[in-house]
Amino acid sequence: MFNTVKIYLLTENEFRKIKSDWNNLLDKSNLQSFFLKWEWLYSYWETVQDKNSRLNIYIFKVDSKIVGILPLYLKKATFYSIPIKKLNFLGNDVASDYMDIICLPDYQELCCNAFYKNVIRDRNKYCGFTVLEFKSLTEDSYLLKFLKNKQRILLSNEMICPRVLLPEKYMDYLKNYKHKRRWQIKDRERQIYKMFDSVNVEFCTLKDSKYLIDTLFNLHKQRWEIARNEKSTFYNEYRKKFNNAFISRCKEDDVLFSLVKINNEIASIMYMFIYKNNLFYYQNGWLPKYSKYSIGLFHIYKVIDYSINKKISFFLSDITVG
């Protein structure tokens, strides 16, 4: 059975050219992670690579047909001053979620077996890694189940970005909360509309993406440094470079920005992605002067309402909305 799947490493030049085959495979797989799309991972590698990193993307083929892709990279690190080589998922430094091996549904076991036999058991043949560190695997990940009890592998299925199944109506969504909580949500909304002359919630496309990305970074920096009394880990030149590279490769319907404007001023911004009828929250920011009105939570509920009206199946967010 192992011989039916051939495995090889993708070169950087091949990685640059494989966009169509990559995304087609992801579309046909059972996976629903936006963070496994070629645009996201190629932009990550293009901007993050350094002398301590090496691309390690494994391609699985049956005859000439690509049936699986495992997007990894090797990075030199230290463990208690001991030099090690960690094999990680591409995208692990930009808060990627739901990572996994990308496979056609009928080839999951074959691809995992081929990876285990060829890469893990004969590691020096491919990259000589010290440890595998797979983070942000979903609880139903096939790769997680397959490798769970294998030696020298660090696995994590922490749900950094939990799924919220959306009902047909917004009022049905609110029924998930107790009466007091529902009243608080509605009262917060009433207070905001009462306090200000003009409150508008807008949804934007990629046309103004450069301006919106800059706004996101600036508002996130302001609210983070006041709330946490420390520098934002999101606000840095690398993250800007990565997001601008990524945005430049996206299709119009891949990315969604939402704005709350109060008296024509951007009070809050949310940056999200859409894939397989799922809406992925990624980052937000708001002006600190609106924090006392819980503007961030007000905005999230407006986005959930919007998602339900657009018949989105799941809202995926690491923000507590309850």
N, C-alpha and C positions, 0 to 999 in steps of 0.2 A: 504493500500500500504506500510506503514511503516513496518508492520509486515513481509513483504516478505524478508526484508534484516536484517540480524543479524549483530551487530557490537560488536567487542571486542578489547581489547588492546593486542598487541603483547608483549610477554616477551623478555628479552634480549637473552635468550637461543634460543627461536624460531626465533628471528631476525637473529641469526648466521646461522641457518639451512635453511632459506627460499629462498636462492639465486635463485634456479631454478624456483620456482613458481612466485617469484617476477619479474624476468626478462621476463618470458613468458607472464605475464600479461601486462607488459610495451610494449612488442613487439606487442601484439594484440590490444593495445589501440590506440587512435588517436594521442597520445602525441609523440613528437619527441625530447625530451630533454635527452641528455646524462647524465645530472646531477640528473636524477631520477633513474639511474641504481643502483642496489644493491651494486655493488663494490664501487661506489662513496660514497653512504650514510652510508654503514656499516663502511668503513674506517674512515669516518668523526666521527661517534659516538665512535668508538674504540679509537680514538686519542683525541677527544675534551672533553669527559665526565669528569665532576668534581662534587664535592659535591653539587653544586648549580643547577645541571641539572638532568632531569629525562626523560627517553624515553617515548614517547607517540605516538606510531604508531598504527593507527586504521585499522583494517581488516574488510572488509565487505563481508559477505557470503550469498548466497542463497542456502539453503540446505547445502551441504558440499562443494560447489564450491566457490572459492574466486573470487569475481567480482570487488573488489576495494581495494585500499590501500591508506591511507593518512599518509605520513611520517613526523611526527612532534616530537618535544621535548619541555619539560617544563623547563623554566629557571627562577630562582629567580633574580630579579633586583630591582632597585629603581627608583622612579619618583618623583623628587623634595623631596628627602629624605624619601619618602613613600614607604615601601616595596610592591612590586607587583610580580605577577607570569605571565610571558609571554609565550604563546604557539606559537612557531615558526616552520618554516620548517627546517628539518634536512639539514645541509649543508650551513646554512646562513652565517657562518663565514669564508667560503672558496670560496666566490664569485660564488655560484651556480646560474644558470639562468633557466628561464622557469619552475618554480616550479608549481605544480598543484596536484590535486587528480588523482591517477592512476585508471582508470576504463575501463572495457569493454564498447564499444561504446553504447550499449543499456541500460546500468545501471548507467549512469552519474547522472540523476535526482534522482533516488532511493537512491544512495549512499550519495549525497549532502543532501537530505531530512533527511536521517537517521543520518548523522553527526549533522545537525542543531537541530533536535529534541532531540537526546540523549546526545550530548556533549555540545552544546552551551546552550540550554534551561535548561538542568539539569547538569550544569558543576560540581557541587560538587560530583556527582556520579562517575565521572571519574578522575578529577584532580584538581578541584577548581581553575582554572586559573582566573587571573584578566582581561587580555586582550589578544585577538588574534592579532598577528602582522604578516601578510602574505605579504612578499616582493617578488619582481621579478616574479610576475604572468604575463603571457603573456596577451596581449590585447584580445585574443580570448579564454581565459581560461573559462571553464564552471564554475569552482568554483568561479571565480571573478564575473561572471554574477549573479550567484545564491546568493552570500553573499553581493553584492554591497551595498544594502540599509539597511542591518541589523545593529542593534545597537551594540555598544561596540566592534566593529571590525575595526582594522586598516588594510587597503588593499593598495597595491601598485602594479601597473602594469608597472613600469618604465622599459623600454627596455634597460637593461644594456648591452645586447649582441644582437644588431640588426641583422636581417636577410638580406642577400644580395642574391637575386636570380641570379644564374649564367646562362649565355646564352650558346650556343653550341660552340662559338669561342671566343678566348681572344680578338680579334680585335673588336668583337661586344660589349664586355664588355667596352672597352675603348671608344666606341662611345657614352656612357652615359655622357661623359665629354665634355666640350667645347674644341674647337681646341687648345687654349692656354694651357689648362691643359693636354691634350694628348701629346702635344709637350714637356712639362715639365717632364712628366713621362718617355718618351722615351729619352730625353736629359740626365736625371739623370742616366739612365741605360748606355748610351753611355759613360758618363764621368767615371763611375766606372770601366767599362771594359778597358777604355783607360788609366786610372791612374795606374793600377796594372797589374803585369805580369800574375797573375793567380787568376781568380774569379770563384768559383764553388758553385753551389747550390745543396745540397744533402738532401735526405729524408731517415730517419732512423727508424728502428723498435725498439722493446723493448729489443733487445739483449744487447745493451749497455746503458740501461736505468739509472742505478745508476750513471754512469759517466756523462750522459746527464743531469740528474736532478741536479747534483752538478754544472755543467757548467751553466745551466740556472740560478740557484740561484746566482752564482758569477757574471755573466754578468748583471743580473737584478740589483743587488746591486750597481755595479759600475756606470751604466748609470743613475740610479735613484738618487743616492746621488750627482752626479754632476749636473744633470738637475734640481732637486728639492731643492738641498742644505739641505736635511734632510734625516733621516734614512728611508730605505725601509720598508714598512709595510708587504711586501711579504717575505722578508728575515728574517726568524726566525726559531728556532728549531722546533716549533710546525708544521709550514707549511712543513718543510722538512720531519718530521715524518709522517704527513698525506700523502704527495705525494708518499713517498716510500712505505707505507702500501698499498695505492691505486694501484700503479704500479704493486706491487707483485701479485695482484689479477686479473689483466687485461689479456685479450686475445691479441694475437699478433696484430690483426687488429683493436683493440680499440683505440690505441694511435699512434700518428704520431709526430715525431720530424723533424724539418727542420733546416739545417745549411747553412749559407753562409760562405765559407772559402775563405779568401784573402791571397794569398801567403802561403797556408797551415795552416793559423791561423784561428781559429773560430772567426769570426767577429760579427756574429749575430746568435741567436737561437730562434726558435719558438716551442712551446709546444701545441699540439692540440689533439682533440678527434674526432672519427668518429662514427656516429650512424644514421641509417636509411638514408644513402646516404647524410648526412649533415656533414660538416666539422666545428667543433667548435674550434675557437681560444681560448686559455686559458691564456697563459702568454708568454712573450718574454724578451729578453735581448740582449744587444750588447756592444761591446767595445766602450767607449766614444771617442776614437781617430778617429772613423769612423763616428761620428755623423754629421760632416760637409758635408758628402756625402749622408745624409739622408738614411743611411743603413737600418734602420727599415722599411721605406716605400718601398724601393727597394725590400726588402725581402718579404713584404706582397704581392706585385704585382706578384712576382715569385710564391708565394704559390697559389694565385688566378689562375694564368696561369696553374699551376700543377693541381689544382682542376677541372678546365674546361676540361683539357685533360683526367682526370680520370672520367668524366661524373658525378661529384658531383653536386647535385641540389642546395644546399644553402651553402654559406660561412657565418658563424656567428661570428661576431667580434665586440668588443667595441672600436676598433681602427678606427679612421677616415681614410678612404681610398680614399676620394674624394678630 
